[in-house]
Amino acid sequence: MKELVEVIAKALVDNPDEVVVTEKVEGKNVVVELHVAQSDMGKIIGKQGRIAKAIRSVVKAASSKDNKRVDVEIV
């Protein structure tokens, strides 16, 4: 899931070299933290959080076949 979030985020931001994705596994729960440059924060969140919600939906769909629960946190 880490790679998926990283590819999506790098495609959206102006500074793709500042995108950092970390993954924490806790049993069946996985937390993916996305760090971007301050100037790119609005592009990742989107108007009323629509892009962030879309990223979470794609990751949730991709993780459903692994029977894991993945949470994406934008830091």
PDB file with SEQRES, HELIX, SHEET and CRYST1 records, atoms N, CA, C and O in Angstrom:
SEQRES   1 A   75  MET LYS GLU LEU VAL GLU VAL ILE ALA LYS ALA LEU VAL          
SEQRES   2 A   75  ASP ASN PRO ASP GLU VAL VAL VAL THR GLU LYS VAL GLU          
SEQRES   3 A   75  GLY LYS ASN VAL VAL VAL GLU LEU HIS VAL ALA GLN SER          
SEQRES   4 A   75  ASP MET GLY LYS ILE ILE GLY LYS GLN GLY ARG ILE ALA          
SEQRES   5 A   75  LYS ALA ILE ARG SER VAL VAL LYS ALA ALA SER SER LYS          
SEQRES   6 A   75  ASP ASN LYS ARG VAL ASP VAL GLU ILE VAL                      
HELIX    1 AA1 LYS A    2  LEU A   12  1                                  11    
HELIX    2 AA2 PRO A   16  GLU A   18  5                                   3    
HELIX    3 AA3 GLN A   38  ASP A   40  5                                   3    
HELIX    4 AA4 MET A   41  ILE A   45  1                                   5    
HELIX    5 AA5 LYS A   47  GLY A   49  5                                   3    
HELIX    6 AA6 ARG A   50  SER A   63  1                                  14    
HELIX    7 AA7 SER A   64  ASP A   66  5                                   3    
SHEET    1 AA1 3 VAL A  20  GLU A  26  0                                        
SHEET    2 AA1 3 ASN A  29  HIS A  35 -1                                        
SHEET    3 AA1 3 ARG A  69  ILE A  74  1                                        
CRYST1    1.000    1.000    1.000  90.00  90.00  90.00 P 1           1          
ATOM      1  N   MET A   1       0.811  -1.195   0.000  1.00  0.00           N  
ATOM      2  CA  MET A   1       0.000   0.000   0.000  1.00  0.00           C  
ATOM      3  C   MET A   1       0.857   1.263   0.000  1.00  0.00           C  
ATOM      4  O   MET A   1       0.457   2.304  -0.521  1.00  0.00           O  
ATOM      5  N   LYS A   2       2.018   1.151   0.583  1.00  0.00           N  
ATOM      6  CA  LYS A   2       2.925   2.294   0.647  1.00  0.00           C  
ATOM      7  C   LYS A   2       3.267   2.790  -0.752  1.00  0.00           C  
ATOM      8  O   LYS A   2       3.266   3.994  -1.007  1.00  0.00           O  
ATOM      9  N   GLU A   3       3.554   1.870  -1.647  1.00  0.00           N  
ATOM     10  CA  GLU A   3       3.937   2.245  -3.009  1.00  0.00           C  
ATOM     11  C   GLU A   3       2.777   2.904  -3.747  1.00  0.00           C  
ATOM     12  O   GLU A   3       2.978   3.855  -4.502  1.00  0.00           O  
ATOM     13  N   LEU A   4       1.573   2.403  -3.532  1.00  0.00           N  
ATOM     14  CA  LEU A   4       0.389   2.964  -4.183  1.00  0.00           C  
ATOM     15  C   LEU A   4       0.168   4.413  -3.766  1.00  0.00           C  
ATOM     16  O   LEU A   4      -0.059   5.274  -4.617  1.00  0.00           O  
ATOM     17  N   VAL A   5       0.230   4.687  -2.479  1.00  0.00           N  
ATOM     18  CA  VAL A   5       0.040   6.048  -1.975  1.00  0.00           C  
ATOM     19  C   VAL A   5       1.148   6.965  -2.493  1.00  0.00           C  
ATOM     20  O   VAL A   5       0.896   8.121  -2.834  1.00  0.00           O  
ATOM     21  N   GLU A   6       2.367   6.448  -2.548  1.00  0.00           N  
ATOM     22  CA  GLU A   6       3.494   7.250  -3.018  1.00  0.00           C  
ATOM     23  C   GLU A   6       3.336   7.636  -4.490  1.00  0.00           C  
ATOM     24  O   GLU A   6       3.609   8.779  -4.857  1.00  0.00           O  
ATOM     25  N   VAL A   7       2.904   6.715  -5.322  1.00  0.00           N  
ATOM     26  CA  VAL A   7       2.722   6.997  -6.756  1.00  0.00           C  
ATOM     27  C   VAL A   7       1.614   8.029  -6.959  1.00  0.00           C  
ATOM     28  O   VAL A   7       1.759   8.953  -7.760  1.00  0.00           O  
ATOM     29  N   ILE A   8       0.518   7.870  -6.239  1.00  0.00           N  
ATOM     30  CA  ILE A   8      -0.598   8.816  -6.367  1.00  0.00           C  
ATOM     31  C   ILE A   8      -0.177  10.206  -5.906  1.00  0.00           C  
ATOM     32  O   ILE A   8      -0.461  11.197  -6.579  1.00  0.00           O  
ATOM     33  N   ALA A   9       0.495  10.283  -4.767  1.00  0.00           N  
ATOM     34  CA  ALA A   9       0.888  11.584  -4.216  1.00  0.00           C  
ATOM     35  C   ALA A   9       1.900  12.292  -5.113  1.00  0.00           C  
ATOM     36  O   ALA A   9       1.794  13.497  -5.340  1.00  0.00           O  
ATOM     37  N   LYS A  10       2.875  11.547  -5.619  1.00  0.00           N  
ATOM     38  CA  LYS A  10       3.885  12.172  -6.478  1.00  0.00           C  
ATOM     39  C   LYS A  10       3.282  12.707  -7.766  1.00  0.00           C  
ATOM     40  O   LYS A  10       3.796  13.672  -8.331  1.00  0.00           O  
ATOM     41  N   ALA A  11       2.203  12.101  -8.240  1.00  0.00           N  
ATOM     42  CA  ALA A  11       1.548  12.580  -9.452  1.00  0.00           C  
ATOM     43  C   ALA A  11       0.772  13.873  -9.213  1.00  0.00           C  
ATOM     44  O   ALA A  11       0.524  14.628 -10.153  1.00  0.00           O  
ATOM     45  N   LEU A  12       0.391  14.133  -7.977  1.00  0.00           N  
ATOM     46  CA  LEU A  12      -0.447  15.292  -7.673  1.00  0.00           C  
ATOM     47  C   LEU A  12       0.314  16.548  -7.271  1.00  0.00           C  
ATOM     48  O   LEU A  12      -0.186  17.654  -7.476  1.00  0.00           O  
ATOM     49  N   VAL A  13       1.497  16.408  -6.710  1.00  0.00           N  
ATOM     50  CA  VAL A  13       2.189  17.554  -6.111  1.00  0.00           C  
ATOM     51  C   VAL A  13       3.182  18.207  -7.080  1.00  0.00           C  
ATOM     52  O   VAL A  13       3.538  17.638  -8.112  1.00  0.00           O  
ATOM     53  N   ASP A  14       3.618  19.427  -6.713  1.00  0.00           N  
ATOM     54  CA  ASP A  14       4.630  20.148  -7.489  1.00  0.00           C  
ATOM     55  C   ASP A  14       6.045  19.713  -7.115  1.00  0.00           C  
ATOM     56  O   ASP A  14       6.955  19.789  -7.942  1.00  0.00           O  
ATOM     57  N   ASN A  15       6.238  19.256  -5.873  1.00  0.00           N  
ATOM     58  CA  ASN A  15       7.555  18.835  -5.388  1.00  0.00           C  
ATOM     59  C   ASN A  15       7.533  17.337  -5.071  1.00  0.00           C  
ATOM     60  O   ASN A  15       7.442  16.961  -3.903  1.00  0.00           O  
ATOM     61  N   PRO A  16       7.614  16.478  -6.091  1.00  0.00           N  
ATOM     62  CA  PRO A  16       7.515  15.036  -5.823  1.00  0.00           C  
ATOM     63  C   PRO A  16       8.678  14.474  -5.023  1.00  0.00           C  
ATOM     64  O   PRO A  16       8.551  13.413  -4.411  1.00  0.00           O  
ATOM     65  N   ASP A  17       9.818  15.175  -5.018  1.00  0.00           N  
ATOM     66  CA  ASP A  17      10.962  14.678  -4.254  1.00  0.00           C  
ATOM     67  C   ASP A  17      10.785  14.870  -2.752  1.00  0.00           C  
ATOM     68  O   ASP A  17      11.546  14.293  -1.975  1.00  0.00           O  
ATOM     69  N   GLU A  18       9.804  15.662  -2.321  1.00  0.00           N  
ATOM     70  CA  GLU A  18       9.556  15.889  -0.901  1.00  0.00           C  
ATOM     71  C   GLU A  18       8.443  15.001  -0.344  1.00  0.00           C  
ATOM     72  O   GLU A  18       8.048  15.157   0.811  1.00  0.00           O  
ATOM     73  N   VAL A  19       7.940  14.077  -1.153  1.00  0.00           N  
ATOM     74  CA  VAL A  19       6.898  13.154  -0.699  1.00  0.00           C  
ATOM     75  C   VAL A  19       7.556  12.014   0.068  1.00  0.00           C  
ATOM     76  O   VAL A  19       8.450  11.341  -0.445  1.00  0.00           O  
ATOM     77  N   VAL A  20       7.103  11.805   1.302  1.00  0.00           N  
ATOM     78  CA  VAL A  20       7.610  10.721   2.141  1.00  0.00           C  
ATOM     79  C   VAL A  20       6.418   9.917   2.648  1.00  0.00           C  
ATOM     80  O   VAL A  20       5.483  10.471   3.226  1.00  0.00           O  
ATOM     81  N   VAL A  21       6.463   8.606   2.426  1.00  0.00           N  
ATOM     82  CA  VAL A  21       5.381   7.732   2.862  1.00  0.00           C  
ATOM     83  C   VAL A  21       5.957   6.696   3.817  1.00  0.00           C  
ATOM     84  O   VAL A  21       6.928   6.011   3.496  1.00  0.00           O  
ATOM     85  N   THR A  22       5.345   6.588   4.999  1.00  0.00           N  
ATOM     86  CA  THR A  22       5.767   5.573   5.961  1.00  0.00           C  
ATOM     87  C   THR A  22       4.586   4.653   6.248  1.00  0.00           C  
ATOM     88  O   THR A  22       3.426   5.048   6.135  1.00  0.00           O  
ATOM     89  N   GLU A  23       4.907   3.428   6.618  1.00  0.00           N  
ATOM     90  CA  GLU A  23       3.866   2.422   6.848  1.00  0.00           C  
ATOM     91  C   GLU A  23       4.090   1.759   8.203  1.00  0.00           C  
ATOM     92  O   GLU A  23       5.195   1.307   8.503  1.00  0.00           O  
ATOM     93  N   LYS A  24       3.049   1.703   9.011  1.00  0.00           N  
ATOM     94  CA  LYS A  24       3.118   1.055  10.313  1.00  0.00           C  
ATOM     95  C   LYS A  24       2.105  -0.084  10.325  1.00  0.00           C  
ATOM     96  O   LYS A  24       0.919   0.132  10.075  1.00  0.00           O  
ATOM     97  N   VAL A  25       2.571  -1.296  10.615  1.00  0.00           N  
ATOM     98  CA  VAL A  25       1.701  -2.464  10.636  1.00  0.00           C  
ATOM     99  C   VAL A  25       1.406  -2.848  12.080  1.00  0.00           C  
ATOM    100  O   VAL A  25       2.316  -3.026  12.889  1.00  0.00           O  
ATOM    101  N   GLU A  26       0.121  -2.973  12.389  1.00  0.00           N  
ATOM    102  CA  GLU A  26      -0.314  -3.358  13.728  1.00  0.00           C  
ATOM    103  C   GLU A  26      -1.348  -4.470  13.582  1.00  0.00           C  
ATOM    104  O   GLU A  26      -2.550  -4.211  13.623  1.00  0.00           O  
ATOM    105  N   GLY A  27      -0.884  -5.703  13.413  1.00  0.00           N  
ATOM    106  CA  GLY A  27      -1.801  -6.826  13.201  1.00  0.00           C  
ATOM    107  C   GLY A  27      -2.444  -6.735  11.831  1.00  0.00           C  
ATOM    108  O   GLY A  27      -1.750  -6.719  10.814  1.00  0.00           O  
ATOM    109  N   LYS A  28      -3.786  -6.675  11.799  1.00  0.00           N  
ATOM    110  CA  LYS A  28      -4.484  -6.521  10.519  1.00  0.00           C  
ATOM    111  C   LYS A  28      -4.682  -5.064  10.139  1.00  0.00           C  
ATOM    112  O   LYS A  28      -5.163  -4.767   9.046  1.00  0.00           O  
ATOM    113  N   ASN A  29      -4.316  -4.150  11.032  1.00  0.00           N  
ATOM    114  CA  ASN A  29      -4.442  -2.727  10.749  1.00  0.00           C  
ATOM    115  C   ASN A  29      -3.119  -2.181  10.250  1.00  0.00           C  
ATOM    116  O   ASN A  29      -2.062  -2.467  10.811  1.00  0.00           O  
ATOM    117  N   VAL A  30      -3.189  -1.394   9.192  1.00  0.00           N  
ATOM    118  CA  VAL A  30      -2.008  -0.756   8.619  1.00  0.00           C  
ATOM    119  C   VAL A  30      -2.276   0.743   8.559  1.00  0.00           C  
ATOM    120  O   VAL A  30      -3.321   1.175   8.074  1.00  0.00           O  
ATOM    121  N   VAL A  31      -1.322   1.536   9.055  1.00  0.00           N  
ATOM    122  CA  VAL A  31      -1.440   2.991   8.999  1.00  0.00           C  
ATOM    123  C   VAL A  31      -0.374   3.502   8.038  1.00  0.00           C  
ATOM    124  O   VAL A  31       0.819   3.273   8.239  1.00  0.00           O  
ATOM    125  N   VAL A  32      -0.815   4.195   6.995  1.00  0.00           N  
ATOM    126  CA  VAL A  32       0.086   4.779   6.014  1.00  0.00           C  
ATOM    127  C   VAL A  32       0.090   6.283   6.241  1.00  0.00           C  
ATOM    128  O   VAL A  32      -0.945   6.938   6.128  1.00  0.00           O  
ATOM    129  N   GLU A  33       1.265   6.829   6.563  1.00  0.00           N  
ATOM    130  CA  GLU A  33       1.401   8.265   6.796  1.00  0.00           C  
ATOM    131  C   GLU A  33       2.020   8.919   5.579  1.00  0.00           C  
ATOM    132  O   GLU A  33       3.045   8.466   5.068  1.00  0.00           O  
ATOM    133  N   LEU A  34       1.394   9.983   5.122  1.00  0.00           N  
ATOM    134  CA  LEU A  34       1.854  10.705   3.930  1.00  0.00           C  
ATOM    135  C   LEU A  34       2.331  12.084   4.357  1.00  0.00           C  
ATOM    136  O   LEU A  34       1.561  12.870   4.911  1.00  0.00           O  
ATOM    137  N   HIS A  35       3.605  12.378   4.098  1.00  0.00           N  
ATOM    138  CA  HIS A  35       4.197  13.673   4.390  1.00  0.00           C  
ATOM    139  C   HIS A  35       4.507  14.365   3.065  1.00  0.00           C  
ATOM    140  O   HIS A  35       5.183  13.794   2.208  1.00  0.00           O  
ATOM    141  N   VAL A  36       4.015  15.593   2.895  1.00  0.00           N  
ATOM    142  CA  VAL A  36       4.294  16.375   1.692  1.00  0.00           C  
ATOM    143  C   VAL A  36       4.766  17.758   2.110  1.00  0.00           C  
ATOM    144  O   VAL A  36       4.665  18.135   3.278  1.00  0.00           O  
ATOM    145  N   ALA A  37       5.283  18.513   1.140  1.00  0.00           N  
ATOM    146  CA  ALA A  37       5.706  19.890   1.406  1.00  0.00           C  
ATOM    147  C   ALA A  37       4.492  20.728   1.800  1.00  0.00           C  
ATOM    148  O   ALA A  37       3.373  20.452   1.366  1.00  0.00           O  
ATOM    149  N   GLN A  38       4.714  21.736   2.612  1.00  0.00           N  
ATOM    150  CA  GLN A  38       3.622  22.583   3.088  1.00  0.00           C  
ATOM    151  C   GLN A  38       2.864  23.224   1.929  1.00  0.00           C  
ATOM    152  O   GLN A  38       1.645  23.386   1.992  1.00  0.00           O  
ATOM    153  N   SER A  39       3.586  23.588   0.875  1.00  0.00           N  
ATOM    154  CA  SER A  39       2.934  24.236  -0.264  1.00  0.00           C  
ATOM    155  C   SER A  39       2.063  23.268  -1.068  1.00  0.00           C  
ATOM    156  O   SER A  39       1.195  23.708  -1.822  1.00  0.00           O  
ATOM    157  N   ASP A  40       2.277  21.972  -0.922  1.00  0.00           N  
ATOM    158  CA  ASP A  40       1.506  20.968  -1.653  1.00  0.00           C  
ATOM    159  C   ASP A  40       0.362  20.381  -0.832  1.00  0.00           C  
ATOM    160  O   ASP A  40      -0.375  19.526  -1.323  1.00  0.00           O  
ATOM    161  N   MET A  41       0.210  20.824   0.391  1.00  0.00           N  
ATOM    162  CA  MET A  41      -0.813  20.251   1.259  1.00  0.00           C  
ATOM    163  C   MET A  41      -2.219  20.418   0.676  1.00  0.00           C  
ATOM    164  O   MET A  41      -3.037  19.502   0.752  1.00  0.00           O  
ATOM    165  N   GLY A  42      -2.494  21.574   0.102  1.00  0.00           N  
ATOM    166  CA  GLY A  42      -3.810  21.823  -0.483  1.00  0.00           C  
ATOM    167  C   GLY A  42      -4.110  20.938  -1.673  1.00  0.00           C  
ATOM    168  O   GLY A  42      -5.263  20.575  -1.905  1.00  0.00           O  
ATOM    169  N   LYS A  43      -3.090  20.590  -2.425  1.00  0.00           N  
ATOM    170  CA  LYS A  43      -3.287  19.728  -3.596  1.00  0.00           C  
ATOM    171  C   LYS A  43      -3.588  18.295  -3.183  1.00  0.00           C  
ATOM    172  O   LYS A  43      -4.316  17.588  -3.880  1.00  0.00           O  
ATOM    173  N   ILE A  44      -3.042  17.868  -2.069  1.00  0.00           N  
ATOM    174  CA  ILE A  44      -3.297  16.506  -1.593  1.00  0.00           C  
ATOM    175  C   ILE A  44      -4.666  16.416  -0.923  1.00  0.00           C  
ATOM    176  O   ILE A  44      -5.361  15.410  -1.065  1.00  0.00           O  
ATOM    177  N   ILE A  45      -5.055  17.456  -0.199  1.00  0.00           N  
ATOM    178  CA  ILE A  45      -6.346  17.421   0.497  1.00  0.00           C  
ATOM    179  C   ILE A  45      -7.489  17.723  -0.462  1.00  0.00           C  
ATOM    180  O   ILE A  45      -8.514  17.042  -0.430  1.00  0.00           O  
ATOM    181  N   GLY A  46      -7.332  18.725  -1.308  1.00  0.00           N  
ATOM    182  CA  GLY A  46      -8.375  19.074  -2.268  1.00  0.00           C  
ATOM    183  C   GLY A  46      -9.483  19.897  -1.635  1.00  0.00           C  
ATOM    184  O   GLY A  46      -9.511  20.106  -0.422  1.00  0.00           O  
ATOM    185  N   LYS A  47     -10.394  20.358  -2.478  1.00  0.00           N  
ATOM    186  CA  LYS A  47     -11.526  21.137  -1.984  1.00  0.00           C  
ATOM    187  C   LYS A  47     -12.430  20.241  -1.164  1.00  0.00           C  
ATOM    188  O   LYS A  47     -12.880  19.194  -1.627  1.00  0.00           O  
ATOM    189  N   GLN A  48     -12.687  20.664   0.053  1.00  0.00           N  
ATOM    190  CA  GLN A  48     -13.529  19.950   1.011  1.00  0.00           C  
ATOM    191  C   GLN A  48     -13.056  18.511   1.232  1.00  0.00           C  
ATOM    192  O   GLN A  48     -13.850  17.641   1.586  1.00  0.00           O  
ATOM    193  N   GLY A  49     -11.753  18.265   1.021  1.00  0.00           N  
ATOM    194  CA  GLY A  49     -11.187  16.949   1.297  1.00  0.00           C  
ATOM    195  C   GLY A  49     -11.500  15.882   0.268  1.00  0.00           C  
ATOM    196  O   GLY A  49     -11.369  14.691   0.551  1.00  0.00           O  
ATOM    197  N   ARG A  50     -11.909  16.289  -0.920  1.00  0.00           N  
ATOM    198  CA  ARG A  50     -12.321  15.307  -1.934  1.00  0.00           C  
ATOM    199  C   ARG A  50     -11.169  14.450  -2.429  1.00  0.00           C  
ATOM    200  O   ARG A  50     -11.341  13.245  -2.614  1.00  0.00           O  
ATOM    201  N   ILE A  51     -10.009  15.033  -2.647  1.00  0.00           N  
ATOM    202  CA  ILE A  51      -8.869  14.252  -3.147  1.00  0.00           C  
ATOM    203  C   ILE A  51      -8.375  13.305  -2.065  1.00  0.00           C  
ATOM    204  O   ILE A  51      -8.058  12.151  -2.354  1.00  0.00           O  
ATOM    205  N   ALA A  52      -8.306  13.770  -0.833  1.00  0.00           N  
ATOM    206  CA  ALA A  52      -7.891  12.898   0.269  1.00  0.00           C  
ATOM    207  C   ALA A  52      -8.859  11.730   0.419  1.00  0.00           C  
ATOM    208  O   ALA A  52      -8.437  10.598   0.653  1.00  0.00           O  
ATOM    209  N   LYS A  53     -10.136  11.996   0.286  1.00  0.00           N  
ATOM    210  CA  LYS A  53     -11.144  10.940   0.374  1.00  0.00           C  
ATOM    211  C   LYS A  53     -10.993   9.949  -0.777  1.00  0.00           C  
ATOM    212  O   LYS A  53     -11.160   8.745  -0.586  1.00  0.00           O  
ATOM    213  N   ALA A  54     -10.678  10.453  -1.969  1.00  0.00           N  
ATOM    214  CA  ALA A  54     -10.486   9.575  -3.120  1.00  0.00           C  
ATOM    215  C   ALA A  54      -9.252   8.690  -2.940  1.00  0.00           C  
ATOM    216  O   ALA A  54      -9.279   7.508  -3.282  1.00  0.00           O  
ATOM    217  N   ILE A  55      -8.185   9.252  -2.412  1.00  0.00           N  
ATOM    218  CA  ILE A  55      -6.974   8.460  -2.146  1.00  0.00           C  
ATOM    219  C   ILE A  55      -7.291   7.357  -1.152  1.00  0.00           C  
ATOM    220  O   ILE A  55      -6.876   6.213  -1.336  1.00  0.00           O  
ATOM    221  N   ARG A  56      -8.021   7.693  -0.106  1.00  0.00           N  
ATOM    222  CA  ARG A  56      -8.391   6.686   0.907  1.00  0.00           C  
ATOM    223  C   ARG A  56      -9.279   5.599   0.305  1.00  0.00           C  
ATOM    224  O   ARG A  56      -9.153   4.429   0.664  1.00  0.00           O  
ATOM    225  N   SER A  57     -10.176   5.976  -0.608  1.00  0.00           N  
ATOM    226  CA  SER A  57     -11.060   4.995  -1.231  1.00  0.00           C  
ATOM    227  C   SER A  57     -10.286   4.022  -2.111  1.00  0.00           C  
ATOM    228  O   SER A  57     -10.555   2.821  -2.091  1.00  0.00           O  
ATOM    229  N   VAL A  58      -9.334   4.526  -2.877  1.00  0.00           N  
ATOM    230  CA  VAL A  58      -8.527   3.672  -3.741  1.00  0.00           C  
ATOM    231  C   VAL A  58      -7.692   2.705  -2.908  1.00  0.00           C  
ATOM    232  O   VAL A  58      -7.596   1.522  -3.235  1.00  0.00           O  
ATOM    233  N   VAL A  59      -7.098   3.199  -1.848  1.00  0.00           N  
ATOM    234  CA  VAL A  59      -6.283   2.345  -0.979  1.00  0.00           C  
ATOM    235  C   VAL A  59      -7.150   1.304  -0.283  1.00  0.00           C  
ATOM    236  O   VAL A  59      -6.745   0.152  -0.132  1.00  0.00           O  
ATOM    237  N   LYS A  60      -8.331   1.706   0.135  1.00  0.00           N  
ATOM    238  CA  LYS A  60      -9.237   0.757   0.781  1.00  0.00           C  
ATOM    239  C   LYS A  60      -9.643  -0.356  -0.184  1.00  0.00           C  
ATOM    240  O   LYS A  60      -9.700  -1.524   0.200  1.00  0.00           O  
ATOM    241  N   ALA A  61      -9.920   0.004  -1.421  1.00  0.00           N  
ATOM    242  CA  ALA A  61     -10.292  -0.999  -2.416  1.00  0.00           C  
ATOM    243  C   ALA A  61      -9.127  -1.940  -2.708  1.00  0.00           C  
ATOM    244  O   ALA A  61      -9.325  -3.145  -2.859  1.00  0.00           O  
ATOM    245  N   ALA A  62      -7.930  -1.402  -2.785  1.00  0.00           N  
ATOM    246  CA  ALA A  62      -6.755  -2.228  -3.064  1.00  0.00           C  
ATOM    247  C   ALA A  62      -6.417  -3.138  -1.885  1.00  0.00           C  
ATOM    248  O   ALA A  62      -5.893  -4.234  -2.081  1.00  0.00           O  
ATOM    249  N   SER A  63      -6.709  -2.698  -0.677  1.00  0.00           N  
ATOM    250  CA  SER A  63      -6.360  -3.500   0.497  1.00  0.00           C  
ATOM    251  C   SER A  63      -7.424  -4.537   0.833  1.00  0.00           C  
ATOM    252  O   SER A  63      -7.173  -5.420   1.652  1.00  0.00           O  
ATOM    253  N   SER A  64      -8.584  -4.455   0.233  1.00  0.00           N  
ATOM    254  CA  SER A  64      -9.659  -5.380   0.582  1.00  0.00           C  
ATOM    255  C   SER A  64      -9.325  -6.822   0.190  1.00  0.00           C  
ATOM    256  O   SER A  64      -9.782  -7.756   0.849  1.00  0.00           O  
ATOM    257  N   LYS A  65      -8.544  -7.016  -0.860  1.00  0.00           N  
ATOM    258  CA  LYS A  65      -8.196  -8.382  -1.246  1.00  0.00           C  
ATOM    259  C   LYS A  65      -7.168  -9.006  -0.314  1.00  0.00           C  
ATOM    260  O   LYS A  65      -7.000 -10.225  -0.313  1.00  0.00           O  
ATOM    261  N   ASP A  66      -6.473  -8.189   0.482  1.00  0.00           N  
ATOM    262  CA  ASP A  66      -5.501  -8.701   1.452  1.00  0.00           C  
ATOM    263  C   ASP A  66      -6.118  -8.897   2.834  1.00  0.00           C  
ATOM    264  O   ASP A  66      -5.436  -9.319   3.768  1.00  0.00           O  
ATOM    265  N   ASN A  67      -7.408  -8.592   2.963  1.00  0.00           N  
ATOM    266  CA  ASN A  67      -8.113  -8.666   4.243  1.00  0.00           C  
ATOM    267  C   ASN A  67      -7.422  -7.849   5.332  1.00  0.00           C  
ATOM    268  O   ASN A  67      -7.288  -8.294   6.472  1.00  0.00           O  
ATOM    269  N   LYS A  68      -6.986  -6.648   4.961  1.00  0.00           N  
ATOM    270  CA  LYS A  68      -6.364  -5.734   5.910  1.00  0.00           C  
ATOM    271  C   LYS A  68      -7.134  -4.426   5.895  1.00  0.00           C  
ATOM    272  O   LYS A  68      -7.767  -4.070   4.901  1.00  0.00           O  
ATOM    273  N   ARG A  69      -7.070  -3.721   7.009  1.00  0.00           N  
ATOM    274  CA  ARG A  69      -7.683  -2.404   7.117  1.00  0.00           C  
ATOM    275  C   ARG A  69      -6.576  -1.371   7.046  1.00  0.00           C  
ATOM    276  O   ARG A  69      -5.682  -1.356   7.893  1.00  0.00           O  
ATOM    277  N   VAL A  70      -6.627  -0.507   6.043  1.00  0.00           N  
ATOM    278  CA  VAL A  70      -5.580   0.475   5.824  1.00  0.00           C  
ATOM    279  C   VAL A  70      -6.135   1.870   6.047  1.00  0.00           C  
ATOM    280  O   VAL A  70      -7.144   2.249   5.451  1.00  0.00           O  
ATOM    281  N   ASP A  71      -5.470   2.639   6.914  1.00  0.00           N  
ATOM    282  CA  ASP A  71      -5.827   4.028   7.153  1.00  0.00           C  
ATOM    283  C   ASP A  71      -4.733   4.914   6.564  1.00  0.00           C  
ATOM    284  O   ASP A  71      -3.546   4.671   6.780  1.00  0.00           O  
ATOM    285  N   VAL A  72      -5.139   5.945   5.818  1.00  0.00           N  
ATOM    286  CA  VAL A  72      -4.184   6.888   5.248  1.00  0.00           C  
ATOM    287  C   VAL A  72      -4.284   8.179   6.044  1.00  0.00           C  
ATOM    288  O   VAL A  72      -5.351   8.787   6.131  1.00  0.00           O  
ATOM    289  N   GLU A  73      -3.159   8.593   6.624  1.00  0.00           N  
ATOM    290  CA  GLU A  73      -3.097   9.837   7.383  1.00  0.00           C  
ATOM    291  C   GLU A  73      -2.199  10.821   6.657  1.00  0.00           C  
ATOM    292  O   GLU A  73      -1.069  10.494   6.295  1.00  0.00           O  
ATOM    293  N   ILE A  74      -2.704  12.024   6.447  1.00  0.00           N  
ATOM    294  CA  ILE A  74      -1.920  13.072   5.801  1.00  0.00           C  
ATOM    295  C   ILE A  74      -1.354  13.952   6.900  1.00  0.00           C  
ATOM    296  O   ILE A  74      -2.097  14.596   7.641  1.00  0.00           O  
ATOM    297  N   VAL A  75      -0.029  13.974   6.998  1.00  0.00           N  
ATOM    298  CA  VAL A  75       0.644  14.681   8.090  1.00  0.00           C  
ATOM    299  C   VAL A  75       1.300  15.932   7.558  1.00  0.00           C  
ATOM    300  O   VAL A  75       1.922  16.674   8.318  1.00  0.00           O  
TER     301      VAL A  75                                                      
END                                                                             
